[in-house]
Amino acid sequence: MSLKAFHLVFIILSILFTVMFGIWGVMNHGSSGQTAELVMGILSLIGTVGLSIYLYFFLKKFKHISYL
Protein backbone atom coordinates (compact mmCIF):
# COMPACT_ATOMS: atom_id res chain seq x y z
CA MET A 1 0.00 0.00 0.00
CA SER A 2 1.44 3.33 -1.02
CA LEU A 3 1.64 6.39 1.16
CA LYS A 4 -1.04 8.04 -0.99
CA ALA A 5 -3.43 5.10 -0.53
CA PHE A 6 -2.80 5.00 3.21
CA HIS A 7 -3.35 8.75 3.48
CA LEU A 8 -6.58 8.48 1.49
CA VAL A 9 -7.92 5.68 3.69
CA PHE A 10 -6.91 7.54 6.85
CA ILE A 11 -8.66 10.75 5.75
CA ILE A 12 -11.84 8.88 4.81
CA LEU A 13 -11.89 7.07 8.16
CA SER A 14 -11.33 10.39 9.93
CA ILE A 15 -14.26 11.92 8.04
CA LEU A 16 -16.50 9.00 9.01
CA PHE A 17 -15.39 9.24 12.64
CA THR A 18 -16.03 12.99 12.87
CA VAL A 19 -19.46 12.63 11.22
CA MET A 20 -20.51 9.91 13.65
CA PHE A 21 -19.11 11.78 16.65
CA GLY A 22 -20.84 14.99 15.55
CA ILE A 23 -24.19 13.26 15.12
CA TRP A 24 -23.79 11.52 18.47
CA GLY A 25 -22.94 14.80 20.22
CA VAL A 26 -25.91 16.67 18.76
CA MET A 27 -28.35 13.82 19.41
CA ASN A 28 -27.03 13.25 22.93
CA HIS A 29 -27.51 16.96 23.64
CA GLY A 30 -31.19 16.49 22.84
CA SER A 31 -31.59 13.89 25.58
CA SER A 32 -29.26 15.31 28.24
CA GLY A 33 -29.42 19.04 27.53
CA GLN A 34 -25.72 19.62 28.21
CA THR A 35 -24.25 22.46 26.20
CA ALA A 36 -20.78 20.89 26.05
CA GLU A 37 -22.11 17.96 24.03
CA LEU A 38 -23.75 20.30 21.54
CA VAL A 39 -20.54 22.30 21.17
CA MET A 40 -18.49 19.11 20.67
CA GLY A 41 -20.98 17.88 18.08
CA ILE A 42 -20.98 21.14 16.13
CA LEU A 43 -17.19 21.43 16.22
CA SER A 44 -16.90 17.86 15.04
CA LEU A 45 -19.24 18.55 12.12
CA ILE A 46 -17.19 21.64 11.25
CA GLY A 47 -14.12 19.41 11.34
CA THR A 48 -15.89 17.06 8.94
CA VAL A 49 -16.34 19.88 6.46
CA GLY A 50 -12.67 20.83 6.85
CA LEU A 51 -11.50 17.26 6.30
CA SER A 52 -13.74 16.92 3.25
CA ILE A 53 -12.25 20.07 1.73
CA TYR A 54 -8.78 18.77 2.53
CA LEU A 55 -9.61 15.45 0.83
CA TYR A 56 -10.79 17.27 -2.29
CA PHE A 57 -7.60 19.30 -2.59
CA PHE A 58 -5.44 16.28 -1.73
CA LEU A 59 -6.98 14.24 -4.55
CA LYS A 60 -6.71 17.17 -6.93
CA LYS A 61 -3.04 17.78 -6.15
CA PHE A 62 -1.86 14.15 -6.19
CA LYS A 63 -4.01 12.73 -9.01
CA HIS A 64 -0.90 11.99 -11.07
CA ILE A 65 0.59 9.67 -8.40
CA SER A 66 -0.38 6.00 -8.52
CA TYR A 67 -2.21 4.28 -5.64
CA LEU A 68 0.21 1.35 -5.72
C-alpha positions, 0 to 999 in steps of 0.5 A: 500500500502506497503512502497516498493510498494509506493517506486516502484511507486515513482521511476517509476514516477520519471523516467517518469518525467525525461525522458519527461523533458529531451526530452523536454529540448533537443527538445526545444533547437532545436527551441530556441538555448539556451544552458541552455535548452540543458544542463538541458535536458542532465542532466535530461537524465543522471538522468534517467539512474541513476534512472533506475540503482537505480530501478534495484538494489532496486528490486534486493535487496528487491525481498523477501519483499511482495508488500502488 
